[in-house]
Amino acid sequence: MRSIVAMVVAVGFFALMDSVLKTLSAHYPATQVAALRGWTALPLVLGYLAWRRSWARVWRVRWPLHAARGVLAVVMLTSFTWGLQSLPLANAYTLFFVAPLLITLLAIPILGERVRRAHLAAIVAGLVGVVIALRPAPGAFLGWAGLAVLLSAACYAASAVLGRLACRTDAPDSLVWWSMVALAAGGTALAWPHWQPVRAEHAPWLLALAATGFVAQIAITEAFRHGQASAVAPFEYTALVWGVALDVALWGVWPDAPTLLGAAVVIGAGLYLLRHERLHARRDLHTGTPHP
């Protein structure tokens, strides 16, 4: 339950962050906006580390895992941005939502998790709901752009699983810190040829970008730290609910029937998995069986 709540909170703040990114992207290149997310978050993360007095733990890490996650973050940013040059956003999101399924599949060999059929059923049902809601155009998944977005989803899934693996020995704070460092440095390297001066009037948006990204990063790290990856991953589909709410609140765009139907499938899959996990936890508590 703790992991599920953390994931829902993380997805909600990521959705808020995406709204800020959408606003800033009208004034700056996409890669620069991504780099600004990293740079603006670093002071908050530094303050967070000082408050927790965990700065020393940040340096006692398994460097190969963090280096791999840093590379994955840069590749994810590059490939997703490149894919969006040719793909509509809806199609790119549809492709990217294969990430929870990839997380479940990667959790088996890397984390040694036992994936229940209920987990797989919930993930597949959630994916079907997303496809219904976004109703991608035929043939939109073909070509290099579609492959680039799939690569981005694969990098995200691998980074999430490696983060869970790193949490077995490293402090969660180290994952947040080094992820932000990699995003800031990598995003800057990508954006440098087209870097635009940052305007003073955009300071409130940059503060919002820092706050939402920081909270989301902390929450998603906690989600994968305490929960089984295959059980937590399906709740990333709640991004659809957050997206609909923000569209209505900020831009006055109401969802149509296919979007509502897809949302119903996604929510139903999440509620089914939540009930399944609670029943198994209650049963294991009574029988003394360790809950995998």
Secondary structure as UniProt FT lines:
FT   HELIX           2..24
FT   TURN            25..27
FT   HELIX           30..52
FT   HELIX           55..59
FT   HELIX           63..84
FT   TURN            85..86
FT   HELIX           89..96
FT   TURN            97..98
FT   HELIX           99..111
FT   HELIX           117..134
FT   TURN            138..141
FT   HELIX           144..166
FT   TURN            167..169
FT   HELIX           172..191
FT   HELIX           192..194
FT   HELIX           200..202
FT   HELIX           203..226
FT   HELIX           229..232
FT   HELIX           233..238
FT   HELIX           239..251
FT   HELIX           257..287
//
